Amino acid sequence: MKRARIIYNPTSGKEAFRRELPDVLEIFEKAGYETSAHATTCEGDAKAAARLAVERGYELVVACGGDGTVNEVVSGLAEQPNRPKLGIIPVGTTNDLARALNIPRNIKRAAEIILEGKTRKLDIGKVNDQYFMNIAGGGKLTELTYDVPSKTKTMLGQMAYYLKGIEMLPSLRPIKVEIEYDGKWFEDEIMLFLVSNTNSVGGFEKLAPDALLDDGLFDLVILRKTNIAEFIRVVSLAIRGAHLDHDLIFYTRANRIKVKPADKMQLNIDGEYGGSLPGEFVNLHQHIEYFVTDEFIKKQDSLQK
Ligand SMILES: Nc1ncnc2c1ncn2[C@@H]1O[C@H](COP(=O)(O)OP(=O)(O)OP(=O)(O)O)[C@@H](O)[C@H]1O
């Protein structure tokens, strides 16, 4: 008999998952999976639970939570040689990966998508022994994502970032960096850099508009030193995805990116604080097999053409 392990964060989002757990268990049982669930108790628990699920030979692991929980589950699977397929039921405040995979927030629908069985092997990123699915970066403004409280994010969505961003503008300062990407060099004073795997980042869906999730490459977007007025102009272009040709933007694709700042620069990983740079970002090609929607498959196929 096939076995499924549901790893859920009972505190994610509006704490809705716990109520729906019996229905989700029933959906998986009916589909022929002997199904059990683990409620995470603290930070790091989802990672340990995922690792244990691999050791115990589950065929299917389902992560239920926001990006924080999915990140932990992916991190738990990533080091294992025989990785089970991963389903996602998005019940968090930010669900950037689910959004990138076109998985809806409806819990039962998300469970059905897993049972429809369409999967894709997708890239993940690794930097300084930490994994990310969506994006990593450095520079003052990337701190935005963890400075905006979850509640504000839920209520105001993208607007929350703008408001916080405006508040942070006066503290923006350029930092000199050396970046080595696939054997090539970049050296300049920059405001921020982003290493992107998906195109869905904290509500900005067009930062790296053509990012493919299975090509083994990151999209590297760098904003060079600038003043506040010009900065605001580039950000407003970025909202429309029209920033990549701008003179202040350096944009390329790479599999391996080493970043060495001349001054203190924080590392941001999937919207969370991830320690300090320097760091080496490595794209692990098609490392995790996710259940995805038809919509996602169509989107990826059309980008590939
Ligand atoms: N029982 C628990 N109590 C408190 N925190 C927990 C518990 N279980 C897991 N966590 C932590 O909660 C963090 C946030 O979880 P998750 O991303 O799923 O929720 P969220 O509502 O989407 O929050 P956000 O999007 O703001 O990060 C996880 O990174 C995990 O470390």
The ligand as a Tripos MOL2 file, in Angstrom:
@<TRIPOS>MOLECULE
LIG
   31    33     1     0     0
SMALL
NO_CHARGES

@<TRIPOS>ATOM
      1 N1          3.7680   25.0350   16.1130 N.pl3     1 LIG1
      2 C1          4.4460   26.1080   15.7170 C.ar      1 LIG1
      3 N2          4.4060   27.2530   16.4310 N.ar      1 LIG1
      4 C2          5.0530   28.3640   16.0320 C.ar      1 LIG1
      5 N3          5.7950   28.4340   14.8830 N.ar      1 LIG1
      6 C3          5.8640   27.3470   14.1220 C.ar      1 LIG1
      7 C4          5.1980   26.1210   14.4900 C.ar      1 LIG1
      8 N4          5.4520   25.2110   13.5330 N.ar      1 LIG1
      9 C5          6.2530   25.8140   12.6190 C.ar      1 LIG1
     10 N5          6.5090   27.0940   12.9600 N.ar      1 LIG1
     11 C6          7.3040   28.1170   12.2280 C.3       1 LIG1
     12 O1          6.4220   29.0350   11.5830 O.3       1 LIG1
     13 C7          7.1070   29.6100   10.4710 C.3       1 LIG1
     14 C8          6.1450   30.2820    9.4860 C.3       1 LIG1
     15 O2          5.4010   29.3050    8.8940 O.3       1 LIG1
     16 P1          4.6960   29.4720    7.4760 P.3       1 LIG1
     17 O3          5.5720   30.1330    6.5040 O.co2     1 LIG1
     18 O4          4.1270   28.1650    7.1330 O.co2     1 LIG1
     19 O5          3.4910   30.4130    7.9050 O.3       1 LIG1
     20 P2          2.9660   31.7410    7.3060 P.3       1 LIG1
     21 O6          1.6590   32.0270    7.9410 O.co2     1 LIG1
     22 O7          2.9880   31.6400    5.8450 O.co2     1 LIG1
     23 O8          3.9480   32.8370    7.7330 O.3       1 LIG1
     24 P3          4.7750   33.8020    6.7690 P.3       1 LIG1
     25 O9          4.2580   33.7070    5.3940 O.co2     1 LIG1
     26 O10         4.5580   35.1410    7.3520 O.co2     1 LIG1
     27 O11         6.1760   33.2860    6.8590 O.co2     1 LIG1
     28 C9          7.8670   28.4330    9.9080 C.3       1 LIG1
     29 O12         9.0260   28.8720    9.2430 O.3       1 LIG1
     30 C10         8.1800   27.5560   11.1430 C.3       1 LIG1
     31 O13         9.5170   27.6970   11.5150 O.3       1 LIG1
@<TRIPOS>BOND
     1     1     2 1
     2     2     3 ar
     3     2     7 ar
     4     3     4 ar
     5     4     5 ar
     6     5     6 ar
     7     6     7 ar
     8     6    10 ar
     9     7     8 ar
    10     8     9 ar
    11     9    10 ar
    12    10    11 1
    13    11    12 1
    14    11    30 1
    15    12    13 1
    16    13    14 1
    17    13    28 1
    18    14    15 1
    19    15    16 1
    20    16    17 2
    21    16    18 1
    22    16    19 1
    23    19    20 1
    24    20    21 2
    25    20    22 1
    26    20    23 1
    27    23    24 1
    28    24    25 2
    29    24    26 1
    30    24    27 1
    31    28    29 1
    32    28    30 1
    33    30    31 1
@<TRIPOS>SUBSTRUCTURE
     1 LIG1         1 GROUP 0 **** ****
